[in-house]
Amino acid sequence: MVLSGLHRITGLALAGGSILLVAWIVCAAHSAEAYAGMSRFLGSFIGQFVLFGWTFSLIFHTVSGIRHLLWDTGKLLEVEQIKRSSVFVLALSIALTLVAWFLGGGYPGGGA
């Protein structure tokens, strides 16, 4: 039940992060100063925190969505399977987020 709520919350976070992505692109198209300002924000601690959360939201929402697709086929519907798959979804999402940030280097303008 908790992960179902988190699935919805991450969907909302993805919408908010998409607005931030569009703002970053608009700043890049507008002027070098606007782009530099947005890059400073995204490279700051708060900006990095927001981008890390957006990355987790994207990965969690995707992995959780795959689990929902499996449920639609009638698989993993036993109570114990649901509990185990919940732990798996959360652990995999955290692991993939960390891999994306530590191997990918985080935001190019920041120091993740």
C-alpha positions in Angstrom: 0.0 0.0 0.0 2.9 2.4 0.8 4.6 1.7 -2.5 1.3 2.3 -4.3 1.2 5.8 -2.8 4.9 6.3 -3.6 4.2 5.3 -7.2 1.7 8.1 -7.4 4.0 10.6 -5.6 6.9 9.8 -8.0 4.5 10.4 -10.9 3.9 13.9 -9.6 7.6 14.4 -9.0 8.3 13.5 -12.6 5.8 16.1 -13.8 7.6 18.7 -11.6 11.0 17.6 -12.8 9.8 17.8 -16.4 9.0 21.5 -15.8 12.5 22.0 -14.4 13.9 20.3 -17.5 11.9 22.6 -19.8 13.1 25.6 -17.8 16.7 24.5 -18.2 16.2 24.1 -22.0 14.5 27.5 -22.2 17.3 29.1 -20.3 19.8 27.5 -22.7 17.9 28.9 -25.7 17.4 32.4 -24.1 20.9 33.5 -23.2 24.2 32.4 -21.9 23.5 34.3 -18.6 20.2 32.5 -18.1 21.8 29.2 -18.8 24.7 30.0 -16.4 22.2 30.9 -13.7 20.2 27.7 -14.1 23.5 25.7 -14.2 24.6 27.3 -11.0 21.3 26.4 -9.4 21.4 22.8 -10.7 25.0 22.5 -9.5 24.1 23.7 -6.0 23.3 21.4 -3.1 19.6 22.0 -3.5 19.7 21.6 -7.2 21.6 18.3 -6.9 19.2 17.1 -4.3 16.2 17.9 -6.6 17.9 16.2 -9.5 18.8 13.1 -7.4 15.1 12.9 -6.3 14.0 13.3 -9.9 16.3 10.4 -10.9 15.0 8.2 -8.1 11.4 9.1 -9.1 12.0 8.2 -12.8 13.6 4.9 -11.9 11.2 3.9 -9.1 8.2 4.9 -11.3 9.5 2.7 -14.1 10.3 -0.3 -12.0 7.1 0.0 -10.1 5.2 0.3 -13.4 6.8 -2.9 -14.7 5.5 -4.6 -11.5 2.1 -3.3 -12.2 2.3 -4.7 -15.7 3.2 -8.1 -14.3 0.1 -7.8 -12.0 -2.0 -7.1 -15.1 -1.0 -10.5 -16.4 -2.0 -12.2 -13.2 1.5 -12.8 -11.8 2.9 -11.9 -8.4 -0.6 -11.4 -6.8 -0.1 -13.7 -3.8 0.3 -11.7 -0.6 3.9 -13.0 0.1 4.9 -12.3 -3.6 3.6 -8.7 -3.3 5.6 -8.2 -0.1 8.8 -9.6 -1.7 8.3 -7.7 -4.9 7.8 -4.5 -3.0 11.2 -4.9 -1.3 12.7 -5.8 -4.6 11.3 -2.7 -6.3 12.5 -0.4 -3.6 16.0 -1.9 -3.4 16.4 -2.0 -7.2 15.3 1.6 -7.5 17.7 2.8 -4.8 20.6 0.7 -6.4 19.9 1.9 -9.9 19.7 5.5 -8.7 23.0 5.3 -7.0 24.6 3.6 -10.1 23.2 6.3 -12.3 24.7 9.0 -10.1 28.0 7.5 -9.2 28.8 6.0 -12.6 27.1 8.8 -14.6 28.7 11.5 -12.5 25.4 13.3 -11.7 24.5 16.6 -13.3 27.3 17.7 -15.7 27.5 21.2 -14.2 27.6 20.0 -10.7 29.9 17.9 -8.6 27.9 14.8 -7.8 
